[in-house]
Every structure is written in C-alpha cells, then in structure tokens.
Amino acid sequence: MTIRRRGAAPAILAAIAVLTVGCSTTPPKSPDQERADAATTERVSAALEANPIYYFRDVEVSVDYGVARLSGYVWTTDALYHAQQIARGVPGVVAVRNEMELERQANRGGGDGTGSQ
C-alpha cells in the first residue's frame, strides 16, 4: 500500500501542472481585436502626449483586449494618477493597469541627485 501512495503523488502533481498550463493559455486575438487594441494604444499615447501639464514621454502604453497597461516612469504622484485618469477617459479602454514607477532624483543614471557628476 505504501508504494502505491508514493507513486500516486507525483502523478497527481503532474496532472495538476498539465491542467494549470492548459487553462492558462489565452486564445489568439482576432485581426479585428488586434486592430482595435492598436488603435486604442495610439489614442492613449496621443492623449498622454497632448497633456500640457505633465511630461509623459517616459510612459509606455500597451493595450490588450481593451485593458491599457501603463509602464515606465513619472516624476510625481500627481502625474501618476493623472496618467491613469487620462487613459481611463480614452474610448476603447475598459480598465487600466498601472505598472508605472515613481522616478526619484538620482534613481536612474547613477547621479547623486544634485546634478553634479
């Protein structure tokens, strides 16, 4: 009896792994969905670039099934929240995933934050 139980556990774990991987794949997008997501990406990017107050050139936009993913850097929390608001207001966006990072002085480029090298 003990031998069967030891052999059953790996089989059960393997079956669970196969089912998990099989259920986690998404079907490929239709050409219409690809076009819709590309157009929405362009509209979100244009809306961010048109903003006269905040600098959003370091924000990257991608859209997947209407979900806008914002990544990259902004310099203030106000800019971070404003970018999300702008994206939510764009036609075709059903949700916004915020993956942006708040850029602090000297986070990038290895400087000391004072402007001196």
Residue, then its C-alpha position, 0 to 999 in steps of 0.5 A: m500500500t505504501i508504494r502505491r501512495r508514493g507513486a500516486a503523488p507525483a502523478i497527481l502533481a503532474a496532472i495538476a501542472v498539465l491542467t494549470v498550463g492548459c487553462s492558462t493559455t489565452p486564445p489568439k486575438s482576432p485581426d479585428q481585436e488586434r486592430a482595435d487594441a492598436a488603435t486604442t494604444e495610439r489614442v492613449s499615447a496621443a492623449l498622454e502626449a497632448n497633456p500640457i501639464y505633465y511630461f509623459r514621454d517616459v510612459e509606455v502604453s500597451v493595450d490588450y483586449g481593451v485593458a491599457r497597461l501603463s509602464g515606465y516612469v513619472w516624476t510625481t504622484d500627481a502625474l501618476y494618477h493623472a496618467q491613469q485618469i487620462a487613459r481611463g477617459v480614452p474610448g476603447v479602454v475598459a480598465v487600466r493597469n498601472e505598472m508605472e514607477l515613481e522616478r526619484q532624483a538620482n534613481r536612474g543614471g547613477g547621479d547623486g541627485t544634485g546634478s553634479q557628476 
